[in-house]
């Protein structure tokens, strides 16, 4: 199964780029973030023509998430992250597809910090930790993927010292992400490319794309019943005219091999 995540940064504006990429790569499941459109305006018919079913939680401004599935209709499981019924930001959804549960997330940026936006980020992260723990404990095949808005380590950014005050590098956010990984989840990109310095986001400002001044903030985490065959970043998408400031991150997954229990020896 080929899965991917992409912060599309306005799906209406970048629909042609998305469709071209889908036609070329044909992932089975795609998580999209930062749709910047209402659910009713989501281009569902255009994507259906390419063979993709859609589940959408839309919202204007900076939010909105969607899950696309090729060949299988996604079964809606959740349209919001549990833990705060008053949180109306469209940042999370879950769907069951071909026996696997997918969670698409768009974690809050948190800037400027300190302040209420960073407090919201940490509160959201704690809710995510609790949800991830419950999903891990279920034992089912699960994939958590999206824009996590956290740079896990200094190896995941081109020049960390210039970003020390940014919410994406704060120790509290890094610890929150590490706490989720410590539950047992596999970071697909790091598992497949442990020695490579890969980026998924390049800011529009200061020619950061041209200088390869990037950050790794889009992550695919998989549960114990899945195995990473390969993973990567389609970074060439970031260099196209009118591109999102993020590139797609993909992972090729298969069921993990389970060792058969040994038979007890006869006495």
C-alpha positions in Angstrom: 0.0 0.0 0.0 1.4 3.4 -1.0 0.3 6.2 1.3 1.2 9.9 1.3 0.6 13.1 3.1 0.7 16.6 1.6 0.0 20.0 3.0 -1.5 21.3 -0.2 -1.8 24.9 1.1 -5.1 25.8 -0.7 -6.6 22.9 -2.8 -8.5 25.1 -5.1 -5.5 27.1 -6.1 -3.3 24.0 -6.5 -5.8 21.5 -7.8 -4.1 21.0 -11.1 -0.8 20.3 -9.4 -2.5 17.8 -7.1 -4.2 16.0 -10.0 -1.0 15.8 -12.0 0.8 14.3 -9.1 -2.0 11.8 -8.3 -2.0 10.7 -12.0 1.8 10.3 -12.0 2.3 8.5 -8.7 -1.1 6.8 -8.0 -0.9 6.5 -4.2 -3.6 4.4 -2.6 -4.3 6.8 0.3 -3.5 10.5 0.5 -3.9 12.8 3.5 -4.3 16.5 2.7 -4.0 19.4 5.0 -4.6 23.2 4.9 -7.4 22.9 2.3 -8.5 26.5 2.9 -11.9 25.7 1.6 -15.3 24.7 2.9 -16.4 21.1 2.6 -19.1 22.1 0.1 -16.5 23.7 -2.2 -14.1 20.7 -2.1 -13.4 19.5 -5.7 -14.7 16.0 -5.1 -15.9 15.3 -8.6 -12.6 16.2 -10.2 -10.8 13.8 -7.9 -13.4 11.1 -8.5 -12.6 11.3 -12.2 -9.0 10.2 -11.3 -10.4 7.3 -9.3 -10.3 8.8 -5.8 -13.0 8.8 -3.2 -12.8 11.7 -0.7 -13.7 12.4 2.9 -13.4 16.0 3.9 -13.6 18.3 6.9 -13.3 21.7 5.3 -12.9 25.1 6.7 -11.9 28.6 5.5 -8.7 30.4 6.3 -5.8 28.1 7.3 -7.5 24.8 8.2 -9.2 21.8 6.6 -8.2 18.2 6.2 -9.1 15.4 3.8 -8.4 11.8 3.1 -8.4 10.4 -0.5 -8.6 6.7 -1.3 -8.1 5.0 -4.6 -10.2 1.9 -5.2 -11.8 1.7 -1.7 -14.4 4.0 -0.2 -13.1 5.3 3.1 -15.3 4.6 6.1 -15.5 7.7 8.3 -14.5 7.1 11.9 -13.9 10.5 13.3 -14.0 14.1 12.1 -12.3 15.8 15.1 -9.6 15.0 17.6 -11.2 13.8 20.9 -10.7 15.6 24.1 -12.1 19.1 23.6 -15.7 19.5 22.2 -15.2 23.3 22.1 -12.4 23.0 19.6 -13.9 23.9 16.2 -10.7 24.1 14.1 -10.8 21.5 11.3 -7.5 19.8 11.9 -8.2 16.0 12.3 -10.0 13.1 10.9 -9.9 9.3 10.8 -11.0 6.8 8.2 -10.9 3.1 7.8 -9.6 1.9 4.4 -9.0 -1.7 3.3 -8.5 -2.8 6.9 -6.2 0.0 8.0 -7.2 3.1 10.1 -5.8 6.3 8.8 -5.6 9.5 10.9 -5.0 12.7 9.0 -3.8 15.6 11.1 -2.8 19.3 10.8 -1.2 20.1 14.1 -1.3 23.8 15.2 1.7 25.9 14.3 2.0 27.6 17.7 3.6 30.9 16.7 4.2 33.3 18.1 5.5 31.7 21.3 5.1 32.0 24.2 1.4 32.9 24.1 -2.1 31.4 23.6 -1.3 29.9 20.2 1.6 28.0 21.6 -0.5 26.9 24.6 -3.1 25.6 22.1 -0.4 23.7 20.2 0.7 21.9 23.4 -2.8 21.2 24.5 -3.6 19.7 21.0 -0.4 17.7 21.1 -1.4 16.2 24.5 -4.8 15.2 23.0 -3.0 13.7 20.1 -0.7 11.7 22.4 -3.7 10.3 24.2 -5.5 9.4 21.0 -2.3 7.8 19.5 -1.9 5.8 22.7 -5.5 4.4 22.4 -5.0 3.6 18.7 -1.7 1.8 19.5 -3.3 -0.2 22.2 -6.0 -1.4 19.8 -3.5 -3.5 18.0 -5.1 -2.6 14.6 -3.0 -1.4 11.7 -2.9 2.4 12.0 -1.2 5.1 10.1 -0.9 8.6 11.6 0.1 11.1 8.9 0.0 14.8 8.2 1.7 18.1 9.0 2.8 17.8 12.6 4.4 21.3 12.7 7.3 20.0 14.7 11.0 19.6 13.7 11.9 16.5 15.8 15.7 17.1 16.0 18.3 19.5 14.8 19.1 17.0 12.1 15.7 17.8 10.6 16.4 21.4 9.7 18.9 23.2 7.5 20.2 25.6 10.2 18.6 25.2 13.6 20.2 28.2 15.3 18.2 30.6 13.1 14.9 29.0 14.2 15.5 28.6 18.0 12.6 31.0 18.9 10.1 29.3 16.5 7.4 27.1 17.9 8.4 24.3 15.7 11.7 23.8 17.5 10.6 24.3 21.1 11.6 21.6 23.6 8.0 21.1 24.7 6.8 20.4 21.2 9.8 18.1 20.5 9.1 16.2 23.7 5.5 15.9 22.8 6.4 14.3 19.5 9.0 12.1 21.1 6.5 10.9 23.7 4.2 9.7 20.8 7.1 7.9 19.1 8.0 6.3 22.5 4.6 4.5 22.4 6.2 2.4 19.7 5.3 4.1 16.4 7.7 3.9 13.5 8.7 7.2 11.8 8.5 5.9 8.2 10.8 8.4 6.6 13.6 7.9 9.2 13.2 4.2 9.1 13.7 4.1 5.3 16.3 6.8 5.1 18.1 6.8 8.4 21.3 8.6 7.1 19.6 11.1 4.8 18.8 14.7 5.7 15.4 15.1 4.1 13.2 18.1 4.2 9.4 18.4 3.6 8.8 22.2 3.9 10.6 25.2 2.5 9.3 28.7 3.4 8.4 31.0 0.6 10.6 33.8 2.1 14.3 34.5 1.6 14.7 32.1 -1.3 14.7 29.1 1.1 13.7 26.7 -1.7 16.5 27.8 -3.9 18.9 27.5 -1.1 17.5 24.1 0.1 16.9 25.8 3.5 14.2 23.3 4.5 12.6 21.6 7.5 11.1 18.2 8.1 7.7 18.7 9.7 5.5 16.3 7.7 5.6 12.8 9.2 4.1 9.4 8.6 3.9 7.2 11.7 2.9 3.5 11.5 1.8 1.0 14.1 3.4 -2.4 15.0 1.4 -4.5 12.5 2.8 -2.6 9.5 6.3 -2.5 8.0 8.0 0.2 6.0 9.2 -1.1 2.6 10.3 2.4 1.4 9.6 6.1 1.9 10.6 9.4 0.5 9.8 13.0 -0.3 8.6 14.1 -3.8 10.6 17.3 -3.4 10.3 18.2 -7.1 6.7 19.2 -6.5 8.0 22.1 -4.3 9.9 23.5 -7.3 6.9 23.8 -9.7 5.2 27.1 -10.5 2.6 28.0 -7.9 3.6 25.1 -5.7 2.7 24.6 -2.0 5.5 25.3 0.4 5.3 21.6 1.4 6.3 18.6 -0.7 4.4 15.2 -0.6 5.8 12.6 1.8 5.1 9.0 0.9 5.6 5.6 2.3 5.2 2.1 0.9 3.8 -0.2 3.5 3.1 -3.9 3.9 1.8 -6.0 6.8 4.5 -6.9 9.3 5.5 -10.5 9.5 4.4 -12.0 12.7 6.5 -14.8 14.1 4.6 -18.0 14.7 4.7 -19.1 18.4 7.0 -22.0 19.1 5.3 -25.3 19.9 6.0 -26.6 23.4 8.4 -29.5 23.4 7.0 -32.9 24.3 8.3 -34.3 27.5 
